[in-house]
Amino acid sequence: MKIENHHTKLYYDKQQQKATALAVGVYQLIRTNSHN
């Protein structure tokens, strides 16, 4: 049970990381486009 919980947290952290990276990428893109 403990291992499964740890695995779930690891998966959640990875998804969170992906979402953050995506948000940052979109933000950078918007900033670049608004400057041009």
ABEGO torsion letter per residue (X at the ends): XAAAAAAAAAAAAAAAAAAAAAAAAAAAAAAAAAAX
